[in-house]
Amino acid sequence: MGRRDEIGRLSGAFNTMTEQVESAHRGLEERVRQRTASLEEATALLEQRMREIKDAREELDRFFSLSLDLLCIANRDGHFTRVNAAWEAVLGWTPEELTSRPYVDLVHPDDRAATGAEASQLATGASTLNFENRYRHKDGSYRWLSWTAAWHPERGLIYAAARDVTEQKRVARALQQHADDLATVNRELEAFSYSVSHDLRAPLRHITGFAMMLEQSTSSSLDSEGRRCLTTITEAATRMGRLIDDLLAFSRVTSRAAA
């Protein structure tokens, strides 16, 4: 009887232990399932983030390669580390040629000091806005570039964009030359007008004066034709005087407009 009770207790203890082991196993499986689900969720989020980063990088690469502006990255040693396709379109140099030498080698000799000073300013945290210098084309000519740039201190890199303004500067020079030529013509016109006024007014006064003297001294002996001729001379001289006055007035108006 006692033996059966002992066996019963052992059996009950074994059953209890079995239930505890199964419960612990089920709990372990649940934790594993939860952690696996969390890991799969984290993996999915990581993969999604990686795809977003890849898409963003590809978008930036497309922007870099398709931009019409000349985009570049330069290091503190004075070399381009990356340039976009617009450089070759504007200056004729391939990306490999541009990144294989110091960029200052392509800068016009007269602009190198200013370019170096601008790069030094960038290294202090300043930004570049509308800085202009000349870069050598592969054919030996020079093109004017207008720059905007910023320094990234953590990476030690300059990020810059340039635009070819050669044609704009040519047009500006042509307009300035036209304005200078116009000013010269206006000065010559003004001088001519005053010269005409000085040289013609005295003869006109003589003509008018002598005509009046002639009319007074011969009024009794002149016939109608003679008096008509004298009147015609006087009126023509007066009209000539008005034309001179108009020419001077026009000259002064033109000079003010040019100024």
ABEGO torsion letter per residue (X at the ends): XAAAAAAAAAAAAAAAAAAAAAAAAAAAAAAAAAAAAAAAAAAAAAAAAAAAAAAAAAAAAAAAAABABBBBBBBAAGBBABBBAAAAAAAGBBAAAAAABBAAAABBAAAAAAAAAAAAAAAAGBBBBGBBBBBBBAAGBBBBBBBBBBBBAAAGBBBBBBBBAAAAAAAAAAAAAAAAAAAAAAAAAAAAAAAAAAAAAAAAAAAAAAAAAAAAAAAAABBAAAAAAAAAAAAAAAAAAAAAAAAAAAAAAAAAAAX
